[in-house]
Amino acid sequence: KLDPLFDGSLNREIILRRLAIDGKRPVVLYAPTFGELSTFNQVLPYLPELAQRYHLLIKLHQHTYRSRLTKSQCDILKTLILIDDADCTEYLFVADLLISDVSSLVFEYALLDRPIVLVQPPEEQWHPKVTCPDWWRVGVSLHDTSELLDTVESILINGDHRSGYRRCLLESIGILRDGKAGERSADVIKAFLDERIG
């Protein structure tokens, strides 16, 4: 799935042009999870200002149903760039920074070793010992959402100094960023079937 991030098949300029983005400002992707641990309601008030400062892309989780959003939520979102594609690979590729929470997209974006801001979910749902394992170190953890704008600005200027944690994560799960993961998987499956079927 993520091989295109590394096999040279994606073109940043083409993707940005399709999104009507000139690329003169950093591209920020906000991709929250769904349900009780989603930070959508916390981050929503800050999205218009983020969109003023940067090229902001928003990828809501597939289980965040727009029909259940309130009118005020829809009023804010309709002025922003929402991504409907099920596959987020192209948008991970063009993003200079990811804002998320406990979404699995954090792992996918960590492959690119780019800055990540991890907004802590609602306090009443947040159990750090359970939902804040070592992988949370791959980005800057944000407890106070009111600091989001300043945090993003600072990281885009100075970096997030979490590259070492991201590399350790990738090494611990044995991921190679050579664009050939699909090919290797197919070889393993073929060898398994050849052995079983003969």
N, C-alpha and C positions, 0 to 999 in steps of 0.2 A: 504493500500500500504506500509506503513512504519512500520507496526507491526513487521516485521522481525528484525528491529533494536533493539527490546527489548524482543522478545519472546524466545531467546536462539537458534533460528534455524540457525543463521549464525556463521561460524567459521572463524576467522581471518586468521589462519594459512593455511587453505585450499584455501581461496580466494587468498592469497598472492602467494601460490605455483602455482596456476593456471595462475597467472600473471607473473610467473618467477621472483618473488621478494623475496629476502631473509629476509627482515624485519629488517636488521641491521641499516638502516637509517630511519628517519621519512618519512611517506607517505604524500605527498602533492597532493591535487586534485585541478586542475584548471577547472572551469566550468562557462564560460561566457554566457551571454544571446545572442540574435541575433539582427541584424538590427542596427539602428543608436546608440543605447545605449550600444552596445557590446564593450568590452575593448580588444577584440582579437588582433587587430592591435597594440595596445599599449603594450600589455604584450608579444606578440610573440617574440620580440628580446631577452627577458630575459628567455624564456623557456629552451634553451639549458643549461644555467648556473644553473638554478634550478634543471634540470635533473642530473647535475654533483654532486650537493650537496645532493639531496634527491631522493627518489623514487617518480617520478612525473607521475601522471595520468592526462590525458587531456580528458575532456568530452565536446565536442562542442555541441552547441544547435542543436536540430533536424532540425531547419530551417536554419542552416549554411551549405549550400550545398558545398560539397568538389569540385564539378565540377566548381564552381565559384572562387575557390582559385587561386591565382597567382602561378607561378612556384616557386618563391622564398619562398612563404609561404609553399608550398608542400615540398620543399627541407628541410625545418626546421622540419616540422611535421613528415616526414617519419623516422626520427631518434628517435622519442619519442613514448611513449605508449599512443595510442589513444583508447578510449572506444567507441564502436559502439552500445552497448546495449541500448535499449530504457529505460529500468529500471536501474536507477543509485544507487539503494539502497545498493547493496553490496559494492560499491566503497565509498559511504558516510560512511559506517560502518568501513572500514579499514583506512580511511584518518585521519591523525593526525591534519591536518589543511586544510581549504578550502580557495582558492582564487577565488573570483567571483566579480560580479558587482550588477546589479539589477535582476539577475536571481532568479526565484522562488525556486531554489535549496537551496538558503540561508535559507529559512524558514525550509526546511526539515533538513538541517544540524544543524540548531540551536537547534533542539530537542536533539542532542547529547551533547550539551553544551561544544563544543570544539572550539578552536580558529578559527577566520574568518578574512580574509583580504578583504576589499571591495575597489576595485579600482574604482576611480571616472571615469565615462564615458567621452568621448571626450567633451571638454569645449563647443564647439558650439552646442552640443545637450543636455547639462546638465543644468537642471533647478532645483536647489536644493529645492526650495519651493514646487515643484510639485513631484519630484522624490526622494527626500531625507527626507522621513517622519521619525517618531521616531524609526521605526524598524531598520534604518541604524546604530543605536548604538549597534546592536548585534555584530558588528565586528569593527576592526580598519579601519578607513577610510583613504585611501591613495590618496592624490591629485597629487603627483609627482611620476610617475611610475618608475623613476630612483632610487627611494628609496625602491623598492619592495624587492630586495634581502636582504638588511639590515633589513628591517621590518620583513620579514619572519624568518630570523635567530634569531632576538631578541625575537620574540613572542614564537618560539619553545623552547627558553631557559627560558624565564621569564613569559610566558603566556601573554594573551591579556587584562586581567582585565575587561572583558566585560560579565562575567558570570551572574552578577546581572541583566543586561539588557536582556539577553537571557531568564532568568527565568521569568522576568516580562512579556516578550512577550508571553511566553507559557501560563502563568496564565491568561493573558488578553483574549486569544482566547480559553481557556478551554481545552487544550490538555493534556491528561493523557498518560504518557509513560509506559504503562503496557503491551503493546503488544496485547491488546484486543479491539482496536478501530474498527476493522472490525466486530468483534462479536457483539459489541454494535450497530453498524450501522445496521447490519442484523436484530437485535431484534427490532429496531425502525421501520424499513421498514415492517417487518412481522406484528407488532402490527397495523401499519397504514392500511395495506392491510386487516387484519382481521376485523378492524373496518369498512372499506369501503365495503368490499365484504360480510362480515358476516360469 
